[in-house]
Amino acid sequence: MAELRGAGLSLSAIARRLGVASERVRQIEARLRTRARLKVRNRSQPSS
């Protein structure tokens, strides 16, 4: 999905390709963004 957004496709275009609602694409994209942010945050913290 990230590749499709990176290619400049809109949420509705991605939704049509995947056969889901635009809102579902938005939800999945938000979850992926959160996971990526947490990985970066965890990587930057020194381990104990």
ROPALUM-341496 format. One line per 4 residues: number of its first residue (from 1); for each residue z negated, y, x of N, C-alpha, C, O, CB. Coordinates in nm, 4 decimals, decimal comma. Each point is the difference from the previous one (the first is absolute). Glycine has a CB too. Layout:
! ROPALUM-341496
NUM> Z:Y:X:Z:Y:X:Z:Y:X:Z:Y:X:Z:Y:X | ...
END
This chain:
! ROPALUM-341496
1> 0,0000:-0,1179:0,0820:0,0000:0,1179:-0,0820:0,0000:0,1250:0,0869:0,0672:0,0981:-0,0315:-0,1867:-0,2237:-0,1490 | 0,0445:0,1219:0,2895:-0,0044:0,1156:0,0891:0,1380:0,0285:0,0575:0,0374:0,1159:0,0181:-0,2765:-0,1674:0,0377 | 0,3151:-0,0543:-0,0269:0,1347:0,0196:0,0531:0,0887:0,0709:-0,1019:0,0815:0,0849:0,0361:-0,1081:-0,2904:0,1055 | 0,0102:0,1705:-0,2686:0,0811:0,0625:-0,1042:-0,0338:0,1476:-0,0152:0,0892:0,0833:-0,0163:-0,0751:-0,3029:-0,1015
5> -0,1437:0,2519:0,1231:-0,0400:0,1411:-0,0092:0,0476:0,0755:0,1229:0,0436:0,1147:-0,0095:-0,2447:-0,1769:-0,1284 | 0,1924:-0,0030:0,2539:0,0474:0,0616:0,1230:0,1500:0,0244:-0,0024:0,0501:0,0905:0,0667:-0,2359:-0,2014:0,0540 | 0,2568:0,0301:-0,1977:0,1448:0,0160:-0,0136:0,0343:0,1101:-0,0991:0,1175:0,0278:-0,0243:-0,0875:-0,2693:0,0796 | -0,1326:0,3045:-0,1128:0,0229:0,1124:-0,0900:0,0145:-0,0365:-0,1462:0,0396:0,0843:-0,0804:0,0660:0,0239:0,2688
9> -0,1365:-0,2313:-0,2250:0,0104:-0,0386:-0,1404:-0,1190:0,0528:-0,0793:-0,1120:0,0068:0,0508:0,2402:-0,2123:0,0153 | -0,1027:0,2422:-0,1896:-0,1068:0,0488:-0,0871:-0,0802:-0,1175:-0,0550:0,0412:-0,1156:0,0099:0,0970:0,3179:-0,0706 | -0,2533:-0,1702:0,0027:-0,0822:-0,1044:-0,0616:0,0779:-0,0731:-0,1087:-0,0081:-0,1224:-0,0107:-0,1986:0,2556:0,0608 | 0,2816:-0,0590:-0,1302:0,0745:-0,0641:-0,1088:0,1117:-0,0892:0,0535:0,0282:-0,1045:-0,0586:-0,0815:0,2997:-0,0885
13> 0,1171:-0,1563:0,2569:0,1049:-0,0837:0,0593:-0,0600:-0,1294:0,0549:0,0576:-0,1075:-0,0166:0,0765:0,3136:0,0740 | -0,2489:-0,1954:0,0075:-0,0677:-0,1188:0,0521:-0,0435:-0,0895:-0,1153:0,0146:-0,1220:0,0064:-0,0932:0,2512:0,1957 | 0,0254:-0,0683:-0,3069:-0,0448:-0,0758:-0,1171:0,1155:-0,0784:-0,0611:-0,0161:-0,1164:-0,0366:-0,1609:0,2889:-0,0072 | 0,2919:-0,1096:0,0330:0,1169:-0,0701:-0,0548:0,0380:-0,1190:0,0881:0,0310:-0,1077:-0,0509:0,0507:0,3233:-0,0504
17> -0,0840:-0,1963:0,2326:0,0350:-0,1098:0,0921:-0,0968:-0,1166:-0,0118:0,0402:-0,1162:0,0060:0,0587:0,2830:0,1501 | -0,2279:-0,1346:-0,1731:-0,1025:-0,1042:-0,0038:-0,0258:-0,0540:-0,1404:-0,0641:-0,1038:-0,0160:-0,0384:0,2112:0,2134 | 0,1520:-0,0376:-0,2982:-0,0202:-0,0440:-0,1372:-0,1401:0,0269:-0,0523:-0,0523:-0,0759:-0,0815:0,2216:-0,0964:0,1231 | -0,2301:0,2812:0,0059:-0,1336:0,0391:-0,0459:0,0032:0,1464:-0,0424:0,1008:0,0684:0,0176:-0,2111:-0,2379:0,1365
21> -0,0005:0,2167:-0,2098:-0,0095:0,1394:-0,0422:-0,0227:0,0918:0,1203:-0,0563:-0,0415:0,1012:-0,0343:-0,0331:-0,3237 | 0,1346:0,1981:0,2103:-0,0201:0,0991:0,1066:-0,1478:0,0175:0,0310:-0,0376:0,0178:0,1158:0,2468:0,0998:-0,1863 | -0,2925:-0,1225:-0,0315:-0,1443:0,0150:0,0200:-0,0541:-0,1123:0,0877:-0,0877:0,0229:0,0833:0,0682:0,0912:-0,3062 | 0,0706:-0,2339:0,2048:-0,0449:-0,1134:0,0824:0,0404:0,0209:0,1454:-0,0777:-0,0306:0,0905:0,0959:-0,1234:-0,2890
25> 0,1000:0,2048:0,2219:0,0444:0,0304:0,1360:-0,0927:0,1041:0,0614:-0,0386:-0,0120:0,1162:0,2782:-0,0418:-0,1768 | -0,2753:0,1558:-0,0167:-0,0897:0,1045:0,0493:-0,1359:-0,0585:0,0363:-0,0572:0,0351:0,1032:0,1768:0,1345:-0,2445 | -0,1718:-0,2591:0,0566:-0,1293:-0,0626:0,0267:0,0029:-0,0830:0,1281:-0,0921:0,0067:0,0814:0,0480:-0,0115:-0,3273 | 0,1491:-0,0722:0,2626:0,0119:-0,0833:0,1200:0,0122:0,0879:0,1235:-0,0615:-0,0282:0,1029:0,1709:-0,1545:-0,2370
29> -0,0310:0,2881:0,1243:0,0169:0,0920:0,1124:-0,1337:0,0651:0,0375:-0,0311:0,0142:0,1182:0,2692:0,0290:-0,1902 | -0,3155:-0,0045:-0,0268:-0,1309:0,0606:0,0263:-0,0930:-0,0998:0,0681:-0,0742:0,0366:0,0912:0,1037:0,1140:-0,2902 | -0,0260:-0,2760:0,1557:-0,0841:-0,1029:0,0619:0,0411:-0,0240:0,1453:-0,0856:-0,0159:0,0869:0,0531:-0,0917:-0,3120 | 0,1621:0,1052:0,2511:0,0485:-0,0175:0,1374:-0,0421:0,1167:0,0889:-0,0378:-0,0194:0,1155:0,2326:-0,1114:-0,2031
33> -0,1877:0,2523:0,0327:-0,0417:0,1184:0,0762:-0,1480:-0,0070:0,0349:-0,0394:0,0328:0,1119:0,2166:0,1026:-0,2262 | -0,2595:-0,1784:0,0183:-0,1440:-0,0120:0,0234:-0,0286:-0,1037:0,1077:-0,0815:0,0236:0,0892:0,0372:0,0428:-0,3270 | 0,1111:-0,1808:0,2298:-0,0206:-0,1049:0,1009:0,0398:0,0482:0,1388:-0,0697:-0,0275:0,0977:0,1099:-0,1463:-0,2729 | 0,0705:0,2449:0,1845:0,0456:0,0507:0,1297:-0,0999:0,1002:0,0561:-0,0304:-0,0017:0,1193:0,2693:-0,0336:-0,1881
37> -0,2897:0,1226:-0,0177:-0,0979:0,0998:0,0432:-0,1268:-0,0679:0,0512:-0,0559:0,0422:0,1012:0,1487:0,1216:-0,2680 | -0,1386:-0,2684:0,0982:-0,1202:-0,0715:0,0428:0,0215:-0,0712:0,1330:-0,0901:-0,0029:0,0838:0,0263:-0,0267:-0,3233 | 0,1819:-0,0276:0,2597:0,0287:-0,0664:0,1272:-0,0036:0,0991:0,1149:-0,0545:-0,0297:0,1063:0,1941:-0,1388:-0,2263 | -0,0820:0,2855:0,0995:0,0001:0,1024:0,1046:-0,1421:0,0461:0,0273:-0,0391:0,0161:0,1156:0,2700:0,0578:-0,1831
41> -0,3080:-0,0528:-0,0372:-0,1385:0,0446:0,0153:-0,0825:-0,1040:0,0751:-0,0767:0,0347:0,0898:0,0963:0,0976:-0,3020 | -0,0042:-0,2592:0,1760:-0,0757:-0,1070:0,0660:0,0414:-0,0167:0,1455:-0,0830:-0,0321:0,0850:0,0605:-0,0832:-0,3049 | 0,1482:0,1364:0,2486:0,0495:-0,0138:0,1362:-0,0528:0,1112:0,0901:-0,0203:-0,0213:0,1196:0,2252:-0,0900:-0,2088 | -0,2273:0,2300:0,0322:-0,0426:0,1138:0,0812:-0,1512:0,0031:0,0231:-0,0476:0,0771:0,0833:0,2424:0,0484:-0,1723
45> -0,2710:-0,2079:0,0167:-0,1449:-0,0036:0,0187:-0,0352:-0,0944:0,1142:0,0540:-0,1103:0,0085:-0,0899:0,1612:-0,2528 | -0,0549:-0,0080:0,3323:-0,0405:-0,0894:0,1087:-0,0771:-0,1194:-0,0559:-0,0799:0,0152:-0,0924:0,0709:0,1799:0,2522 | 0,0326:-0,3126:-0,1044:-0,0712:-0,1193:-0,0468:-0,1380:-0,0051:0,0629:-0,0198:0,0444:0,1131:0,2371:-0,1680:-0,1427 | -0,3122:0,0692:-0,0447:-0,1395:-0,0058:0,0466:-0,0263:-0,1242:0,0798:-0,1120:-0,0208:0,0467:0,0424:0,1510:-0,2433
END
